[in-house]
Amino acid sequence: MNQSFISSLSNSKALIGTLVTLDSSEVVEILALAGFDWLFLDMEHGNLSIASVQRLCQAIAGRCHTLVRVPENAPIWIKKVLDIGCDGIIVPHVNTAEEAMQVIQAAKYQPKGQRSVGAARAQGYGHYFSEYVQNANNETTIIIQIEDIIAVQNLDTILKVPGIDGVLIGPYDLSGSMNLLGEVTHPLVQAEINKVKLKCKETKIPFGIFVMNVEATPKEIADGCGFVAIGTDSAMVLGRAKQILETIGKSPQ
């Protein structure tokens, strides 16, 4: 990709991606070739290790943007994932301004943060080390997830933390934090999601959302989402397989 994910967000067209949980270089290569704008590599819930995420990024080979969700808001995970050479990180369950600042401190080199310096794939194994460390603060995308009711309540102060490039709304965990687990279309859940969208618009911070069904995507784009993750790799395989079997009249097992 010639542009960073941050730069691509400034385009008028929403960026469409999908969530990757399977440790398969072939799957991500196929998804990239299919034309997705970005792939959401999931270390929080998927079975992906640091080594497998690097192999997936190598298979994607710059055909689309790669964002990696780290397992938790911890400097060691942020450092290791960024050194892989992905386009950016997604940090789950950022509930306070202090937690948002922890993300920035771990993800930014000095003077903006405290990211430690190493030679890894991101720096061409040292080949273009100086160029990378000079540009990384501006070109590496940092997205925080707002997916708890307490985060919505603290959003005004969270969004004031400098260095946040985008917000990803997590509707399923948000519904769970409201004792409405899985009821993402419930009016109360939707009201909180709309609060996040409105506050992001007011502060001019790009925002996106995860949807399980493609049918929900047009509304989210109309609402102003600059990036959308639609479904998962495993759900695509399962859904298409079931569709084929249903078409020929084969009953499910």
C-alpha positions as CSV (number, residue, x, y, z in Angstrom):
1,M,0.0,0.0,0.0
2,N,1.3,3.4,-0.9
3,Q,-0.7,5.2,1.8
4,S,-0.8,4.6,5.5
5,F,-4.1,3.6,7.0
6,I,-4.3,7.0,8.6
7,S,-4.1,8.7,5.2
8,S,-6.6,6.3,3.7
9,L,-9.1,7.2,6.4
10,S,-9.2,10.8,5.0
11,N,-10.7,9.5,1.8
12,S,-14.5,9.9,1.4
13,K,-15.0,6.2,0.8
14,A,-15.3,3.9,3.9
15,L,-12.6,1.3,4.2
16,I,-14.1,-2.3,4.3
17,G,-12.3,-5.1,6.1
18,T,-13.0,-8.3,7.9
19,L,-11.8,-10.0,11.1
20,V,-9.2,-12.7,10.8
21,T,-9.0,-15.4,13.5
22,L,-7.5,-18.3,11.5
23,D,-3.8,-18.9,11.4
24,S,-3.7,-19.4,7.6
25,S,-1.5,-17.5,5.2
26,E,-3.6,-18.8,2.4
27,V,-6.8,-17.4,3.8
28,V,-5.4,-13.8,4.3
29,E,-3.8,-13.9,0.9
30,I,-7.2,-14.8,-0.6
31,L,-9.0,-12.1,1.3
32,A,-6.4,-9.5,0.3
33,L,-6.6,-10.6,-3.4
34,A,-10.4,-10.4,-3.1
35,G,-10.1,-6.7,-2.6
36,F,-10.7,-5.9,1.1
37,D,-9.2,-2.5,2.1
38,W,-8.0,-3.8,5.4
39,L,-7.7,-7.0,7.5
40,F,-8.3,-7.1,11.2
41,L,-5.9,-9.7,12.6
42,D,-7.2,-10.7,16.0
43,M,-4.8,-11.7,18.8
44,E,-7.4,-11.1,21.5
45,H,-9.8,-13.9,20.6
46,G,-8.2,-15.6,17.7
47,N,-5.5,-18.3,18.0
48,L,-2.8,-16.0,16.5
49,S,0.7,-15.8,18.0
50,I,3.3,-13.0,17.3
51,A,5.0,-15.4,14.9
52,S,1.8,-16.3,13.1
53,V,0.8,-12.6,12.8
54,Q,4.1,-11.9,11.2
55,R,3.6,-14.7,8.7
56,L,0.1,-13.4,7.9
57,C,1.5,-9.9,7.3
58,Q,4.1,-11.4,5.0
59,A,1.4,-13.3,3.0
60,I,-0.7,-10.1,2.7
61,A,2.4,-8.5,1.3
62,G,1.0,-5.0,1.3
63,R,-2.0,-5.8,-0.9
64,C,-4.2,-4.2,1.8
65,H,-3.8,-2.6,5.2
66,T,-3.1,-4.7,8.2
67,L,-4.4,-3.8,11.7
68,V,-3.6,-6.1,14.6
69,R,-5.7,-6.3,17.7
70,V,-3.4,-6.9,20.6
71,P,-4.5,-9.2,23.4
72,E,-4.6,-6.5,26.0
73,N,-3.4,-2.9,26.7
74,A,0.1,-3.8,27.7
75,P,3.4,-2.3,26.4
76,I,5.0,-5.7,25.7
77,W,2.2,-6.7,23.3
78,I,2.1,-3.3,21.6
79,K,5.8,-3.2,21.1
80,K,6.0,-6.7,19.7
81,V,3.1,-6.3,17.3
82,L,4.3,-2.9,16.0
83,D,7.8,-4.4,15.4
84,I,6.1,-7.0,13.1
85,G,5.5,-4.2,10.6
86,C,1.7,-4.0,10.5
87,D,0.0,-0.8,9.6
88,G,-1.3,-0.2,13.1
89,I,-2.9,-1.6,16.2
90,I,-6.3,-2.0,17.7
91,V,-6.3,-1.9,21.5
92,P,-9.3,-3.5,23.2
93,H,-11.3,-2.2,26.3
94,V,-9.9,1.2,26.6
95,N,-12.1,2.6,29.4
96,T,-10.4,5.7,30.7
97,A,-8.2,8.6,29.6
98,E,-5.4,7.1,31.6
99,E,-5.7,3.8,29.7
100,A,-5.7,5.7,26.4
101,M,-2.5,7.5,27.4
102,Q,-0.9,4.1,28.3
103,V,-1.6,3.0,24.7
104,I,0.0,6.2,23.2
105,Q,3.0,5.9,25.5
106,A,3.6,2.3,24.4
107,A,3.0,2.9,20.7
108,K,4.9,6.2,20.1
109,Y,8.6,6.7,20.0
110,Q,10.0,9.6,22.0
111,P,9.3,12.5,22.4
112,K,5.6,11.5,22.0
113,G,5.8,8.2,23.9
114,Q,8.1,5.6,25.4
115,R,8.2,2.9,22.7
116,S,11.5,1.1,22.9
117,V,13.6,0.7,19.8
118,G,14.5,-2.5,18.2
119,A,15.5,-3.9,14.8
120,A,12.8,-6.2,13.5
121,R,10.6,-6.7,10.4
122,A,9.1,-3.2,10.7
123,Q,12.5,-1.7,10.2
124,G,13.5,-4.0,7.4
125,Y,15.5,-6.0,10.0
126,G,17.6,-2.9,10.3
127,H,17.9,-2.2,6.6
128,Y,15.8,1.1,6.8
129,F,16.0,1.6,10.5
130,S,16.5,5.3,10.5
131,E,13.7,6.0,8.0
132,Y,11.2,3.9,10.0
133,V,11.8,5.4,13.4
134,Q,11.7,8.9,11.9
135,N,8.3,8.3,10.3
136,A,6.6,5.7,12.6
137,N,4.9,8.2,14.9
138,N,3.1,9.8,12.0
139,E,2.4,6.7,9.9
140,T,1.5,4.0,12.4
141,T,-2.3,3.9,13.1
142,I,-3.4,3.7,16.7
143,I,-7.1,2.7,17.2
144,I,-8.7,2.2,20.5
145,Q,-11.8,0.1,21.1
146,I,-14.8,1.6,22.9
147,E,-16.7,-1.5,24.0
148,D,-17.8,-1.0,27.6
149,I,-20.5,1.3,29.0
150,I,-17.9,2.9,31.3
151,A,-15.8,3.8,28.3
152,V,-18.8,5.6,26.8
153,Q,-19.3,7.5,30.0
154,N,-15.6,8.5,30.0
155,L,-15.4,9.2,26.2
156,D,-15.1,13.0,26.5
157,T,-11.8,12.7,28.4
158,I,-10.6,9.7,26.4
159,L,-10.9,11.5,23.1
160,K,-8.8,14.4,24.4
161,V,-5.8,12.2,24.6
162,P,-3.4,13.2,21.8
163,G,-2.3,10.5,19.4
164,I,-5.5,8.5,19.0
165,D,-6.1,8.0,15.2
166,G,-9.5,6.3,15.4
167,V,-12.1,4.6,17.5
168,L,-13.5,1.1,16.9
169,I,-16.9,0.5,18.4
170,G,-17.4,-3.0,19.8
171,P,-21.1,-3.5,19.9
172,Y,-21.1,-7.0,21.3
173,D,-19.0,-6.4,24.4
174,L,-20.8,-3.1,24.8
175,S,-24.1,-4.9,24.9
176,G,-22.7,-7.4,27.5
177,S,-21.5,-4.5,29.7
178,M,-25.1,-3.3,29.7
179,N,-26.5,-6.8,30.7
180,L,-27.9,-7.1,27.1
181,L,-25.3,-9.5,25.8
182,G,-25.7,-10.0,22.0
183,E,-28.6,-7.7,21.7
184,V,-26.7,-5.2,19.6
185,T,-29.9,-3.8,18.0
186,H,-31.6,-3.1,21.3
187,P,-32.6,0.6,21.5
188,L,-30.5,1.1,24.7
189,V,-27.4,-0.4,23.1
190,Q,-28.0,1.6,19.9
191,A,-28.4,4.8,21.9
192,E,-24.9,4.3,23.5
193,I,-23.4,3.5,20.1
194,N,-24.9,6.7,18.7
195,K,-23.3,8.6,21.6
196,V,-19.9,7.3,20.5
197,K,-20.5,8.2,16.9
198,L,-21.7,11.7,17.8
199,K,-18.7,12.5,20.1
200,C,-16.3,11.2,17.5
201,K,-17.8,13.4,14.9
202,E,-17.7,16.4,17.2
203,T,-14.0,15.8,17.9
204,K,-13.2,14.9,14.2
205,I,-11.8,11.5,15.2
206,P,-12.5,8.7,12.6
207,F,-14.6,5.9,13.9
208,G,-15.5,2.4,12.7
209,I,-17.5,-0.5,13.9
210,F,-17.7,-4.3,13.7
211,V,-20.8,-5.8,12.1
212,M,-21.6,-9.5,11.7
213,N,-23.8,-9.2,8.7
214,V,-23.1,-7.3,5.5
215,E,-26.7,-6.0,5.5
216,A,-25.9,-3.8,8.4
217,T,-23.0,-2.1,6.6
218,P,-24.8,0.6,4.5
219,K,-26.4,2.1,7.6
220,E,-23.1,2.3,9.4
221,I,-21.4,4.0,6.4
222,A,-24.3,6.4,6.2
223,D,-23.8,7.1,9.9
224,G,-20.3,8.2,9.2
225,C,-18.2,5.1,9.9
226,G,-14.8,5.6,8.1
227,F,-14.0,1.9,8.4
228,V,-16.1,-1.2,8.9
229,A,-15.1,-4.8,9.7
230,I,-17.7,-7.2,8.3
231,G,-17.9,-10.7,9.8
232,T,-15.0,-13.1,10.3
233,D,-12.9,-15.4,8.1
234,S,-14.4,-18.5,9.7
235,A,-17.9,-17.2,9.3
236,M,-17.4,-16.6,5.6
237,V,-16.1,-20.2,5.1
238,L,-19.0,-21.6,7.1
239,G,-21.6,-19.4,5.5
240,R,-20.6,-20.2,2.0
241,A,-20.3,-23.9,2.7
242,K,-23.8,-24.0,4.2
243,Q,-25.1,-22.0,1.3
244,I,-23.7,-24.5,-1.2
245,L,-25.2,-27.5,0.6
246,E,-28.6,-25.8,1.0
247,T,-28.6,-25.1,-2.7
248,I,-28.3,-28.7,-3.6
249,G,-30.8,-29.7,-0.9
250,K,-28.4,-31.4,1.5
251,S,-29.7,-31.3,5.1
252,P,-27.3,-29.9,7.7
253,Q,-25.5,-32.5,9.9
